[in-house]
């Protein structure tokens, strides 16, 4: 089986450009893992950024592994087909809660014990990071040796220097030293709460595709991050709070990056929480088009929506324009602080029709706090009005709302399965009559996500029991064996009770989140953080360090 795995890794490498191969001798070997398939992992710009940053360290050799759907497959690194156990560190990137199950499978495939307490110096140090565990590390606190909280760019150099200096020290000594690194959470050792780390000067860390391969979702393009964080404050959005404050990359720097990456791909995929909010988006798009670049974005915010951006997407051959109204009526969109109204949505649809996009995709959520059956009916009514204005193919994606830590809805209950299934079935039936395709995410798996998103340390036992299985039945059995029920984690929380994720400090005040929750209940909006003044409204920024790469303060 291992020979098959080695042959598979070599074949993968032959299809890549930009990978790094170093001699392992005299270097700190780090295996960078993504707890999902190769296709998913290599589509992650964050994963590729880490790969580049680690290999930029002269004393480090970093190679990749990915979870395999074949449970008994032995993992070897892509670059040199080393066994994972040969490494000093296994660094795992976790973007999504459901990947926690695959993490357990990845550890088993690497022959690494699931419990941190069971691992001695013969095993790599297991370090976890990424958006999901940054928000709530507790479901994996007994499985990880350490968890990094926040954005890792500025931590790479001191972390690798520390590990290099302590390569011959005991595991216990290394963990004690890691506690002193900002943002490093070593369960049972770190003073709490552990502060989230974030990059003040984005331009210091270029963020583009490092490895080119046709075997990903974005194989025909290069990804380029233009901004990070979002000032919109949508109350359901974890990224909007865990990546505060909103920051932008400089236009000159982005164009310099574009000159380099256009040697590899003609199409550039712009990455950011809200692409059209980038303050110089029209100038950026015009300059990229002048250089012969095609433009791609994953989705568009319908307000603001510069026509120059729409035109560039049409000229670049984009076939499907994706937008996320999230809710069917203005009242519910105000409650979630989406900041758009129906007129904005219909204007965006008219632009899509004017520029003759063949297809339009709309994203909605079902089960939002305060949602009634009438609000789901409003989704159907809105889709009908859109269909009347758009002549191309129309499709709808509907997802059960999952409350997330560190958001104004962190105290909210997740809607029960019966209500979610009924409302999704209604959407399915009504949209079928309009010849509109509906793709709905699984209610059962959305509930698993909800459990993991707001879980506590008891879930370590459930994850260890599931042994990497992707079966819903196995998860439910593992949860039962761990003495837990899903309802314990999906219920509403009170403002007085302790929350598991309070072990980390996002710098966003709990009182601010509570105020936003109250505003949601009364249907009141909160203004955009526009980044032109210093303030301490949410708690993230301070006058002395709340400056972005352009020198303007954020709120």
Number of C-alpha atoms within 10 A of each C-alpha: 8 14 11 11 17 20 13 14 19 16 12 15 16 9 11 13 13 13 17 16 13 15 10 17 9 9 16 22 23 25 28 24 25 25 26 26 16 18 16 15 24 24 19 18 20 20 22 19 19 20 23 20 20 20 18 15 16 10 16 21 23 28 27 25 29 25 27 18 15 9 15 13 18 21 25 26 21 23 18 18 20 18 17 28 18 16 21 21 21 27 25 24 25 24 21 16 20 21 20 23 22 27 28 24 29 29 22 20 21 20 15 21 16 24 17 18 11 10 17 13 12 12 19 22 25 21 20 26 22 21 22 25 26 28 27 26 32 27 26 28 24 22 28 25 22 26 26 26 29 28 19 21 17 16 18 14 14 12 16 18 15 14 19 16 11 14 13 11 11 12 19 11 11 17 20 14 15 22 18 13 15 18 25 25 32 23 22 9 12 19 13 13 14 21 20 22 23 20 20 16 15 21 20 13 13 17 24 25 25 22 18 20 22 13 16 17 14 20 16 17 24 23 25 20 21 27 23 23 19 27 23 21 25 24 27 23 21 21 20 21 28 28 23 24 27 23 27 22 24 17 19 11 13 19 16 10 15 21 13 11 20 18 8 15 17 17 21 24 20 19 20 21 23 22 23 20 21 21 15 13 17 16 13 19 22 14 15 21 15 10 14 12 20 23 24 23 19 14 20 20 21 24 17 15 17 15 14 14 22 22 16 21 21 21 13 18 13 17 13 20 23 19 20 18 23 21 26 23 19 19 15 21 22 22 27 30 23 24 21 16 17 16 11 17 19 17 16 24 22 16 19 25 17 13 16 14 22 17 18 22 17 19 19 19 21 27 24 23 20 14 14 14 13 10 21 22 16 15 22 18 16 19 19 16 14 20 19 9 16 22 17 15 15 21 20 23 16 20 20 27 22 26 29 26 24 29 27 28 27 25 23 20 20 26 22 15 15 10 15 20 17 12 20 25 13 16 20 19 12 17 20 12 9 13 12 17 16 21 14 20 14 15 20 14 13 18 22 20 21 25 26 29 27 27 24 19 15 17 22 23 21 23 26 20 20 23 21 24 18 15 11 13 11 16 20 17 16 20 21 14 14 17 12 17 13 16 14 12 20 25 18 16 16 11 12 6 8 9 17 16 22 18 19 22 22 26 17 20 16 18 13 15 20 17 12 24 23 15 19 23 13 13 17 17 19 18 11 14 19 16 19 12 14 17 17 15 13 18 17 20 20 15 13 8 12 20 22 20 16 14 12 14 23 25 24
